[in-house]
Each structure stands twice: as structure tokens, then as C-alpha cells.
């Protein structure tokens, strides 16, 4: 939920996971402990600006993010966010598939592969993409069910 939040630290936007240790000590709290204590305020600002609907508490060295009890609306919003993350994953897989296809075609053009090998590799690639898309769908369905369960 918070690991990919961009934080302006040292003059550069960086993901939170590159700046701090993120733990979940209990089911309703996320703890963020920066490796460099001088950027605690920057991390707090980044979390607030991410508009997650949470209010981080900064004690000077650790940031605690208490998670509010989820309402039906918050559950729907979280499921919507899950859908966006799943779509990003599918897009990434398609981009990787396209890059691999281009490399296979370039190898055939450079006479490193024959036509049969190209078709075999493309079939393997399509099968892998199908498997990963099914995994993403399964994980997404399980997580959505978990989110919507009271």
C-alpha cells in the first residue's frame, strides 16, 4: 500500500521502499522507519500527499500509520485500487512480451533462428503470458474477496 509512494528526498523523487523499512506490527498499523532519520519529515509529507486517506503519526524517528476501520466505501475504493494495480501488472507483462517478440524476430532476421524455432519460441512466450495473466487474475480475485469480507 505504501511501498511505492514517491517521496522527495535528497532532491530526487524516490519510492518509499528505497528510503525506509516498512513493517506491519499488527493488523491496523503500518510502521515506516527511515534509514536516515533526517528525512522523516519528507517521508511523512510524501505519505500525506499520496492521498491514501490515512493520517501518519511522526514521533521523530518512526512514522506510524494507523489504519482506520474500513467502511463499505473504503472497501470499494481499495478494490478499485487493486484493479488498477492488477491492470498495471498486465500492462507490464504485455510490454515484456512485446520486447521478447521483437528479440525473437530480430534473431530470426539475423539468421540466429529458423522459422520453426521462432514459432516455437513465440508459442512458449504466449503460454507463459497466459499463465502469468491467470495468476494475476487468481490473486486479484482472492484479494478482492478478502478486502470485501467484513
C-alpha positions as CSV (number, residue, x, y, z in Angstrom):
1,X,0.0,0.0,0.0
2,X,2.8,2.5,0.8
3,X,6.0,0.9,-0.6
4,X,5.7,2.6,-4.0
5,X,4.8,6.1,-2.7
6,X,7.2,8.6,-4.2
7,X,9.0,10.7,-1.6
8,X,11.0,13.8,-2.4
9,X,14.3,13.2,-0.5
10,X,17.8,14.4,-1.3
11,X,16.3,16.4,-4.2
12,X,15.0,13.4,-6.0
13,X,11.7,11.5,-6.0
14,X,12.3,8.0,-4.7
15,X,10.0,5.2,-3.8
16,X,9.4,4.8,0.0
17,X,10.8,1.3,0.0
18,X,14.2,2.6,-1.1
19,X,14.3,5.0,1.9
20,X,12.9,3.1,4.8
21,X,12.0,-0.2,6.4
22,X,8.2,-0.8,6.2
23,X,6.7,-3.2,8.7
24,X,3.2,-4.2,9.8
25,X,3.4,-4.8,13.6
26,X,-0.4,-5.5,13.9
27,X,-3.4,-5.7,11.6
28,X,-4.3,-2.0,11.9
29,X,-0.8,-0.3,11.9
30,X,1.9,0.3,9.3
31,X,5.3,1.4,10.7
32,X,7.8,3.2,8.5
33,X,11.4,3.5,9.9
34,X,13.7,5.6,7.7
35,X,17.3,4.5,7.4
36,X,18.3,8.2,7.6
37,X,16.4,10.0,10.4
38,X,16.9,13.4,8.7
39,X,14.3,12.6,6.0
40,X,11.4,11.6,8.4
41,X,9.5,14.8,7.6
42,X,10.0,14.2,3.9
43,X,8.6,10.7,4.2
44,X,5.6,12.0,6.3
45,X,4.9,14.6,3.6
46,X,5.1,12.0,0.8
47,X,2.6,9.8,2.6
48,X,0.2,12.7,3.2
49,X,0.4,13.8,-0.4
50,X,-0.3,10.3,-1.7
51,X,-4.0,10.8,-0.6
52,X,-4.4,7.3,0.9
53,X,-7.0,8.5,3.4
54,X,-4.6,7.9,6.3
55,X,-3.0,10.2,8.9
56,X,0.6,9.3,9.5
57,X,2.0,10.0,13.1
58,X,5.6,11.1,13.2
59,X,7.4,10.6,16.5
60,X,10.7,12.0,15.2
61,X,12.3,8.7,14.2
62,X,9.5,6.4,13.2
63,X,6.2,7.1,11.3
64,X,3.2,5.1,12.4
65,X,0.2,4.9,10.1
66,X,-2.9,3.8,11.9
67,X,-5.4,2.2,9.5
68,X,-9.0,3.2,10.1
69,X,-11.7,0.6,10.2
70,X,-12.7,0.1,6.6
71,X,-16.2,1.3,5.7
72,X,-18.1,-0.2,2.7
73,X,-17.0,2.8,0.6
74,X,-13.3,2.4,1.7
75,X,-13.5,-1.3,0.7
76,X,-14.9,-0.4,-2.7
77,X,-12.1,2.2,-3.1
78,X,-9.5,-0.4,-2.1
79,X,-10.9,-2.9,-4.5
80,X,-10.7,-0.2,-7.2
81,X,-7.1,0.5,-6.3
82,X,-6.5,-3.3,-6.5
83,X,-8.0,-3.3,-10.0
84,X,-5.6,-0.5,-11.1
85,X,-2.6,-2.4,-9.7
86,X,-3.7,-5.6,-11.5
87,X,-4.1,-3.7,-14.8
88,X,-0.6,-2.2,-14.3
89,X,0.8,-5.8,-13.9
90,X,-1.0,-7.0,-17.0
91,X,0.4,-4.0,-19.0
92,X,3.9,-4.8,-17.7
93,X,3.6,-8.4,-18.9
94,X,2.4,-7.3,-22.3
95,X,5.3,-4.9,-22.6
96,X,7.7,-7.6,-21.7
97,X,6.0,-10.0,-24.2
98,X,6.4,-7.4,-27.0
99,X,10.1,-6.9,-26.2
100,X,10.7,-10.6,-26.2
101,X,8.8,-11.0,-29.5
102,X,11.0,-8.2,-31.1
103,X,14.1,-10.0,-29.9
104,X,12.9,-13.3,-31.4
105,X,12.1,-11.7,-34.7
106,X,15.4,-9.9,-34.7
107,X,17.2,-13.2,-34.1
108,X,15.3,-14.8,-37.0
109,X,16.2,-11.9,-39.2
110,X,19.9,-12.2,-38.2
111,X,19.7,-16.0,-39.1
112,X,20.2,-17.0,-35.5
113,X,16.9,-18.8,-35.5
114,X,15.0,-20.6,-38.2
115,X,11.2,-20.1,-38.8
116,X,10.2,-23.2,-36.8
117,X,12.3,-22.1,-33.8
118,X,10.7,-18.7,-34.0
119,X,7.2,-20.1,-33.9
120,X,8.1,-22.5,-31.1
121,X,9.6,-19.7,-29.0
122,X,6.6,-17.4,-29.7
123,X,4.2,-20.2,-28.7
124,X,6.2,-20.7,-25.4
125,X,6.1,-17.0,-24.8
126,X,2.3,-16.8,-25.4
127,X,1.8,-19.7,-23.0
128,X,3.9,-18.0,-20.3
129,X,2.0,-14.8,-20.7
130,X,-1.3,-16.7,-20.5
131,X,-0.1,-18.4,-17.3
132,X,1.0,-15.2,-15.6
133,X,-2.2,-13.4,-16.6
134,X,-4.2,-16.3,-15.0
135,X,-2.0,-16.0,-11.8
136,X,-2.7,-12.3,-11.7
137,X,-6.4,-12.8,-12.1
138,X,-6.5,-15.5,-9.4
139,X,-4.5,-13.4,-6.9
140,X,-6.7,-10.4,-7.7
141,X,-9.9,-12.3,-7.1
142,X,-8.7,-13.7,-3.8
143,X,-7.5,-10.3,-2.6
144,X,-10.8,-8.6,-3.7
145,X,-12.7,-11.3,-1.8
146,X,-10.5,-10.7,1.3
147,X,-11.0,-6.9,1.0
148,X,-14.7,-7.1,0.7
149,X,-15.1,-9.5,3.6
150,X,-16.1,-7.7,6.8
